[in-house]
Amino acid sequence: MTSDAEHDGTRAPLVLSLALLVGVFASLVTAPGAEGIFGAFLAALMLAVAANDARHYLIPNELTGAALMLALLRAAAFVPDTGAEALLWPLARAASVTIPLLLLMFAYRRWRGRDGLGLGDVKLAAVCGAWLDLATVAAVIELAALLAIGAYVANTALQRKRLRATAFLPFGLFLAPAIWIGWIGETWYMNWLGGWP
C-alpha cells in the first residue's frame, strides 16, 4: 500500500508532462510556424517556473533569463530589418513593468518591515513585459493576483483555517501560466485580425 506522499510524488511528473504537452500543442495550434514554436518554448519555461515556485518558493534566474532572451530572439526574428531597434520595444516594456514593481517592493518592505513581493516575481513580471503588450500585461498580472488570492482562500476554507494577511504565496505559480495565457490571447487575436506574418 502506497502513502499519499508517494502517490503525489508519482503523480506530479505525469501532471507536469500532460501540462507540457497541452501547452506545446495549444501553442502550435494557435500559431502554426515560428511564432507557435516560440510559444511552445514559452509554455515549457513558464511551466518550469510555476512548478519550481510551487515546490521551493523560488523562481530561478536561469528560467527568467531564458524566457527574456527568448522574447528578444522572437522580436529580432519577426522584425529582422530594423536590427537592434527590434529589441528596444520588448526591453522598454520590460522596464516599464519592472520599475513600478521594484518601487512597490521596496516601499512595502520599508512600510511593513518584511517582503510582500519577491525579486523573482519582479523579474518574472519583466518577462511578462518583454513578451506582451502593456494592456495585456496589466490583465495578466491582475488575473494572476486574483487566482493566487482565490486559491489561498479556497485552500484555507478547505483546511478550516483562518485567513492571514501575512500568508506567504508563491506568486510565480500563478503569474507564469498567466503570461503564457496572455500570449495565447494576444496571438489568437492577432491571427483573427490577420496580423501575424
Backbone torsions as a table, in degrees:
resi	resn	phi	psi	omega
1	MET	NA	130.2	-177.7
2	THR	-94.6	148.0	178.4
3	SER	-80.4	166.5	177.7
4	ASP	-61.5	-38.2	-179.7
5	ALA	-64.4	-41.8	178.5
6	GLU	-66.7	-39.6	179.7
7	HIS	-63.9	-42.9	177.9
8	ASP	-64.7	-36.3	-179.8
9	GLY	-65.8	-32.0	178.2
10	THR	-86.9	-23.0	-179.6
11	ARG	-79.5	-34.0	-175.3
12	ALA	-57.7	-48.0	179.1
13	PRO	-61.8	-35.3	178.9
14	LEU	-65.9	-44.9	179.5
15	VAL	-62.9	-44.1	178.9
16	LEU	-63.5	-40.6	179.0
17	SER	-63.6	-43.8	178.3
18	LEU	-64.1	-41.7	178.6
19	ALA	-62.6	-40.0	178.5
20	LEU	-64.2	-44.7	178.5
21	LEU	-61.1	-42.8	178.7
22	VAL	-63.6	-44.0	-179.8
23	GLY	-62.7	-45.1	179.8
24	VAL	-65.6	-46.8	-179.2
25	PHE	-61.0	-47.2	-179.2
26	ALA	-63.2	-37.5	179.0
27	SER	-64.0	-45.3	-177.5
28	LEU	-71.9	-31.1	176.6
29	VAL	-73.5	-40.1	-179.2
30	THR	-66.8	-38.4	-177.9
31	ALA	-140.9	84.5	176.4
32	PRO	-61.0	141.8	-179.7
33	GLY	103.3	-156.6	-172.9
34	ALA	-61.9	-41.6	-179.1
35	GLU	-62.8	-37.8	177.3
36	GLY	-65.4	-36.1	177.5
37	ILE	-67.0	-43.3	175.2
38	PHE	-59.1	-43.1	178.9
39	GLY	-63.6	-36.9	178.4
40	ALA	-65.1	-41.8	176.1
41	PHE	-65.0	-38.8	176.4
42	LEU	-61.1	-43.3	178.9
43	ALA	-58.6	-44.7	-179.0
44	ALA	-64.2	-43.7	-179.8
45	LEU	-66.3	-42.4	-179.4
46	MET	-68.2	-34.2	175.8
47	LEU	-65.2	-41.4	178.3
48	ALA	-64.4	-40.7	177.5
49	VAL	-62.0	-48.3	-178.0
50	ALA	-61.4	-44.4	-179.0
51	ALA	-64.9	-41.4	-179.3
52	ASN	-68.3	-41.3	-179.5
53	ASP	-68.3	-36.7	178.3
54	ALA	-64.8	-36.7	-175.2
55	ARG	-86.5	-40.1	-171.7
56	HIS	-118.5	-0.9	-174.6
57	TYR	53.7	44.9	-176.7
58	LEU	-149.3	135.1	175.6
59	ILE	-110.9	108.6	-176.2
60	PRO	-64.0	137.8	177.4
61	ASN	-59.4	-31.8	-178.8
62	GLU	-62.6	-37.4	-179.3
63	LEU	-74.1	-44.2	178.3
64	THR	-67.8	-37.2	177.4
65	GLY	-63.0	-42.2	178.8
66	ALA	-64.7	-40.8	179.5
67	ALA	-66.8	-36.7	177.5
68	LEU	-68.6	-43.5	177.8
69	MET	-63.1	-37.4	178.3
70	LEU	-64.0	-37.8	177.7
71	ALA	-64.3	-40.5	179.3
72	LEU	-69.2	-40.2	176.7
73	LEU	-61.8	-41.5	177.2
74	ARG	-61.5	-45.8	179.9
75	ALA	-62.2	-42.3	179.9
76	ALA	-67.6	-34.2	-178.1
77	ALA	-70.4	-34.6	-175.7
78	PHE	-90.3	-16.4	175.8
79	VAL	-132.5	63.2	-173.6
80	PRO	-68.2	-25.0	-176.4
81	ASP	-70.9	-25.1	-176.3
82	THR	-85.9	-7.6	176.9
83	GLY	63.9	-130.3	-175.8
84	ALA	-64.2	-25.0	179.7
85	GLU	-61.4	-29.2	179.8
86	ALA	-63.0	-26.1	-178.9
87	LEU	-84.8	-15.9	-175.6
88	LEU	-67.2	-41.6	-176.8
89	TRP	-64.8	-48.3	177.4
90	PRO	-61.1	-38.5	179.7
91	LEU	-68.9	-38.9	178.2
92	ALA	-65.5	-41.7	177.8
93	ARG	-65.5	-41.4	178.6
94	ALA	-59.8	-44.0	179.9
95	ALA	-66.5	-38.5	-178.0
96	SER	-68.8	-21.8	175.0
97	VAL	-88.0	-39.3	-174.5
98	THR	-68.9	-45.4	-173.5
99	ILE	-60.4	-49.8	178.4
100	PRO	-62.2	-37.1	-179.7
101	LEU	-70.1	-35.6	174.6
102	LEU	-62.5	-44.7	178.6
103	LEU	-62.1	-41.3	177.2
104	LEU	-63.8	-41.8	179.8
105	MET	-61.0	-47.2	-178.8
106	PHE	-69.6	-38.7	179.6
107	ALA	-65.0	-41.6	179.2
108	TYR	-66.1	-41.5	179.1
109	ARG	-62.2	-41.0	-179.8
110	ARG	-69.2	-40.1	-176.9
111	TRP	-71.9	-47.0	-173.9
112	ARG	-100.4	-12.2	-179.9
113	GLY	76.1	15.5	177.2
114	ARG	-153.4	165.3	-179.3
115	ASP	-77.7	139.8	173.3
116	GLY	-114.1	-22.2	-179.5
117	LEU	-139.7	128.9	-178.4
118	GLY	-83.3	157.7	178.5
119	LEU	-64.1	-32.5	176.4
120	GLY	-62.1	-37.7	177.2
121	ASP	-65.8	-38.1	178.5
122	VAL	-65.4	-43.2	178.2
123	LYS	-63.8	-38.6	178.0
124	LEU	-66.2	-35.1	175.6
125	ALA	-65.3	-32.7	175.1
126	ALA	-63.7	-39.1	175.6
127	VAL	-61.2	-42.2	177.6
128	CYS	-57.0	-46.1	178.9
129	GLY	-65.1	-36.0	-179.7
130	ALA	-68.9	-30.1	-177.3
131	TRP	-90.8	-31.4	-167.1
132	LEU	-122.9	158.0	172.4
133	ASP	-67.4	156.3	-174.1
134	LEU	-62.0	-34.8	177.5
135	ALA	-64.0	-40.3	178.4
136	THR	-69.2	-37.3	178.1
137	VAL	-56.9	-47.1	-179.5
138	ALA	-60.6	-43.0	179.5
139	ALA	-66.0	-38.6	-178.7
140	VAL	-66.5	-45.4	179.9
141	ILE	-65.0	-39.6	177.7
142	GLU	-65.3	-43.4	177.8
143	LEU	-59.6	-46.4	-179.8
144	ALA	-61.8	-42.0	179.7
145	ALA	-64.3	-43.1	179.5
146	LEU	-65.5	-39.9	177.6
147	LEU	-64.6	-42.3	-180.0
148	ALA	-62.8	-46.2	179.7
149	ILE	-64.4	-44.1	179.6
150	GLY	-61.9	-42.5	179.1
151	ALA	-65.1	-40.6	179.5
152	TYR	-64.5	-45.5	-179.7
153	VAL	-63.2	-44.2	-179.8
154	ALA	-64.2	-44.4	-179.8
155	ASN	-64.2	-40.4	178.8
156	THR	-64.8	-41.3	179.4
157	ALA	-65.9	-42.0	179.8
158	LEU	-63.2	-36.0	-180.0
159	GLN	-88.1	0.3	179.7
160	ARG	55.8	44.6	176.9
161	LYS	-109.1	169.7	177.4
162	ARG	-87.6	146.7	174.4
163	LEU	-70.3	138.4	178.4
164	ARG	-123.9	133.2	178.7
165	ALA	-69.2	-17.3	-177.9
166	THR	-100.9	14.3	-178.8
167	ALA	-62.0	143.2	-178.5
168	PHE	-98.2	116.8	-177.3
169	LEU	-115.1	139.6	174.7
170	PRO	-80.6	87.4	-173.2
171	PHE	-62.1	-32.4	178.7
172	GLY	-60.5	-28.4	177.0
173	LEU	-58.3	-31.1	-177.9
174	PHE	-100.3	-35.5	-177.8
175	LEU	-70.5	-41.5	-176.4
176	ALA	-58.9	-52.8	178.1
177	PRO	-65.7	-30.3	178.4
178	ALA	-64.8	-33.0	176.9
179	ILE	-63.0	-46.4	179.3
180	TRP	-64.5	-40.6	177.3
181	ILE	-61.4	-39.6	176.2
182	GLY	-61.6	-41.5	177.1
183	TRP	-62.6	-43.3	178.4
184	ILE	-58.7	-45.9	-178.9
185	GLY	-62.7	-47.2	178.9
186	GLU	-62.2	-43.8	-177.0
187	THR	-65.8	-44.1	177.8
188	TRP	-60.6	-42.9	-179.4
189	TYR	-63.6	-43.3	179.2
190	MET	-65.8	-38.8	176.9
191	ASN	-64.6	-39.6	179.0
192	TRP	-62.7	-37.6	177.6
193	LEU	-79.6	-12.1	-176.5
194	GLY	79.1	28.7	-173.7
195	GLY	-92.1	-16.3	-178.5
196	TRP	-82.5	143.4	178.9
197	PRO	-68.3	NA	NA
